[in-house]
Amino acid sequence: MPTGTCPDCEAEVHVDTDVDKGDTITCDECGTELEVVGLDPVELDIVEGDDDEDVDEEEEE
């Protein structure tokens, strides 16, 4: 089973072999929702809009 690294907590995340680019999965360690942005190698990115960091950045502008 392929694995990627959670960009939030750096835990190893197992990815199903039939996953497609653009699919979302959840990190078992921290619960962050992740988007599959690359397949070979597996690359994961945090799904935008679910965290408070975006709100804080908008308030600073």
QUILINQUI-V744881 format. One record per residue. BURIAL is I if it has 16 or more other C-alpha atoms within 10 Angstrom, else O. Layout:
BEGIN
burial:BURIAL
burial:BURIAL
END
This chain:
BEGIN
burial:O
burial:O
burial:I
burial:I
burial:I
burial:I
burial:O
burial:I
burial:O
burial:O
burial:O
burial:O
burial:I
burial:I
burial:I
burial:O
burial:O
burial:O
burial:O
burial:O
burial:O
burial:O
burial:O
burial:I
burial:I
burial:I
burial:I
burial:O
burial:O
burial:O
burial:O
burial:I
burial:I
burial:I
burial:I
burial:I
burial:I
burial:O
burial:I
burial:O
burial:O
burial:I
burial:I
burial:I
burial:I
burial:I
burial:O
burial:O
burial:O
burial:O
burial:O
burial:O
burial:O
burial:O
burial:O
burial:O
burial:O
burial:O
burial:O
burial:O
burial:O
END
